[in-house]
Amino acid sequence: MYDEECDYLFKAVLTGDSGVGKSNLLSRFAKDEFRLDSKPTIGVEFAYRNIRVRDKFIKAQIWDTAGQERFKAITSSYYRGALGALLVYDITRRKSFENVRNWLVELREFGGEDMVVILVGNKSDLVESRHVEEKEGKEFAEKEGLCFMETSALKNLNVEQVFLQMITKIFEITSQKSLEVKRNERPLRLLNGREIYLADEVTATKQPPCCS
């Protein structure tokens, strides 16, 4: 339900192969829950969480997209309007990492290159089963201009941090755009052709990539 008290509403998506742990990452972040019997997402699901960044209240709307090939035609439309994305792979499944490139192409096609994207190597607790080294994830992220972090939804390692990093980066860029609008005293036309105005309401805009 929309919260009239929030200053911003940010939409973000979780994407990546089926079974990499996207749903449990979202469940851990939104409700601090983890389900061992979690089943693949059918279509698209979402959850909200209210977050305070500096002196602003932000409602984060996180969409969990299905990773199965047959749902791609459905989920692609949900990328539109998303300001951020967690691109998730499973460090124990080499193929899920190899497929990251394809997911990134889809993200940039439907969500735009301005989206804040963080590459996430999930299931970092399964050290003995690791098939993707952390260095590989870092190198790919650096090459593509993405942020990178490894997480474990099971052990609750870096889950809060990775979501907050994405949301904070979106907030910083959105705030900067609003300042530019105020300074120029005219609408700011963004890369996707939409216009935003400085107002006491939720502002949703496309953002440049996170590369810190």
C-alpha positions in Angstrom: 0.0 0.0 0.0 1.3 3.5 -0.9 2.6 5.4 2.1 1.7 9.1 1.8 4.3 10.0 4.4 7.2 8.8 2.2 9.4 11.3 0.4 10.4 9.0 -2.4 9.1 5.7 -4.0 11.9 3.8 -5.7 11.3 0.7 -7.8 14.0 -1.9 -8.2 14.2 -5.4 -9.5 16.0 -8.7 -8.7 17.0 -10.6 -11.8 19.1 -13.6 -12.7 18.7 -17.4 -13.2 16.1 -19.4 -11.5 17.3 -20.9 -8.2 20.1 -18.4 -7.4 18.3 -17.2 -4.3 16.5 -14.0 -5.4 13.3 -14.7 -3.5 15.2 -15.4 -0.3 17.3 -12.3 -0.6 14.1 -10.3 -0.9 12.4 -12.2 1.9 15.4 -11.6 4.2 15.6 -7.9 3.4 11.8 -7.2 3.6 10.8 -9.6 6.4 14.1 -11.0 7.8 12.9 -14.5 6.8 14.5 -17.4 5.0 12.7 -20.4 3.6 14.7 -23.6 2.9 11.7 -24.9 0.9 11.5 -21.8 -1.3 10.2 -22.6 -4.8 10.9 -20.7 -8.1 9.0 -17.5 -8.5 6.1 -17.7 -11.0 6.0 -14.6 -13.0 6.7 -11.6 -10.8 6.3 -10.9 -7.1 7.2 -7.8 -5.1 7.6 -6.5 -1.5 8.0 -3.1 0.1 10.2 -1.8 2.8 10.5 1.7 4.3 14.0 3.1 4.7 15.3 6.3 6.1 18.2 7.9 4.2 19.6 11.0 5.8 16.4 13.0 6.5 14.2 11.4 3.9 11.8 8.5 4.1 12.0 6.1 1.2 9.6 3.4 0.2 11.5 0.7 -1.6 9.4 -1.4 -4.0 11.4 -4.5 -4.9 10.3 -6.8 -7.7 11.4 -10.4 -7.8 11.4 -11.6 -11.4 11.2 -15.2 -12.5 14.4 -16.6 -13.9 12.8 -19.2 -16.2 13.1 -18.7 -19.9 9.3 -19.1 -20.4 8.6 -16.1 -18.2 10.9 -13.6 -19.9 8.2 -12.1 -22.2 6.2 -11.4 -19.0 8.8 -10.0 -16.8 10.6 -7.8 -19.3 7.8 -5.2 -19.0 8.5 -4.9 -15.3 12.0 -3.6 -15.8 10.5 -0.3 -17.1 10.5 2.4 -14.5 13.0 0.5 -12.3 15.7 2.7 -10.9 17.9 -0.1 -9.6 18.6 -3.8 -10.0 20.4 -6.6 -8.2 21.7 -9.0 -10.8 22.1 -12.2 -8.9 24.1 -15.4 -9.6 24.8 -18.5 -7.4 28.5 -18.9 -6.6 28.1 -22.7 -6.6 26.6 -22.7 -10.1 29.0 -21.7 -12.8 26.3 -21.5 -15.5 24.4 -18.9 -13.5 27.4 -16.6 -13.6 28.0 -17.2 -17.3 24.4 -16.2 -17.9 24.8 -12.9 -16.1 25.9 -11.2 -19.3 22.6 -12.2 -21.0 20.6 -10.8 -18.0 22.6 -7.6 -18.2 21.8 -7.2 -21.8 18.1 -7.6 -21.0 18.3 -5.1 -18.1 19.9 -2.5 -20.3 17.5 -3.1 -23.1 14.3 -2.8 -21.0 15.5 -0.8 -18.1 18.0 1.5 -19.7 21.7 2.0 -19.1 21.1 4.6 -16.4 19.9 2.1 -13.9 21.9 1.5 -10.7 23.0 -2.1 -11.0 24.8 -4.2 -8.4 26.2 -7.7 -9.3 25.5 -10.1 -6.5 27.2 -13.4 -5.9 24.8 -15.2 -3.6 25.2 -18.3 -1.3 28.6 -17.1 -0.1 28.2 -19.4 2.9 28.7 -22.5 0.6 32.5 -22.1 0.5 33.3 -25.7 -0.2 30.9 -25.8 -3.2 32.1 -22.5 -4.7 32.5 -22.7 -8.5 32.9 -18.9 -9.1 35.7 -17.1 -7.4 35.0 -13.7 -5.8 37.7 -12.2 -8.0 35.8 -13.2 -11.1 32.7 -11.4 -10.0 34.7 -8.3 -9.1 36.4 -8.2 -12.5 33.2 -8.7 -14.5 31.5 -5.9 -12.5 34.4 -3.5 -12.9 34.5 -4.2 -16.7 30.8 -3.5 -17.0 30.7 -0.5 -14.6 28.7 -2.3 -11.9 28.9 -2.4 -8.2 29.7 -5.9 -6.7 29.0 -7.7 -3.5 28.8 -11.3 -2.3 25.9 -12.3 0.0 24.3 -15.1 1.9 20.6 -15.0 2.4 20.8 -18.1 4.6 23.4 -16.6 7.0 22.1 -13.0 6.4 25.5 -11.8 5.2 25.6 -8.5 3.4 21.9 -8.7 2.5 21.0 -5.5 4.2 24.1 -3.8 2.9 23.6 -4.6 -0.7 20.0 -3.4 -0.8 20.9 -0.2 1.1 23.8 0.5 -1.2 21.6 0.3 -4.2 18.8 2.5 -2.6 21.2 5.0 -1.2 22.9 5.4 -4.6 19.5 5.9 -6.3 18.6 8.5 -3.6 21.9 10.4 -4.1 21.4 10.6 -7.9 17.7 11.5 -7.6 18.6 14.3 -5.2 21.2 15.7 -7.5 18.7 15.7 -10.4 16.2 17.6 -8.2 18.8 20.2 -7.3 19.5 20.7 -11.0 15.8 21.2 -11.6 15.6 23.8 -8.9 18.8 25.6 -10.0 17.6 25.8 -13.6 14.0 26.5 -12.7 12.7 24.5 -15.6 11.9 20.8 -16.2 14.8 18.5 -16.5 14.5 16.2 -19.5 16.1 12.8 -18.7 17.6 10.3 -21.0 14.3 8.3 -21.2 12.4 11.4 -22.4 10.4 11.9 -19.3 10.3 15.2 -17.4 10.4 15.7 -13.6 9.7 18.7 -11.5 10.8 19.7 -8.0 7.8 18.9 -5.9 6.8 17.6 -2.4 5.9 14.2 -3.8 7.5 11.0 -4.9 9.9 11.4 -7.8 10.8 8.4 -10.0 13.5 8.9 -12.6 16.1 6.8 -14.5 19.5 6.9 -12.9 23.2 6.6 -14.0 25.0 3.4 -13.1 26.6 2.7 -9.7 30.4 2.5 -10.2 31.8 3.3 -6.7 
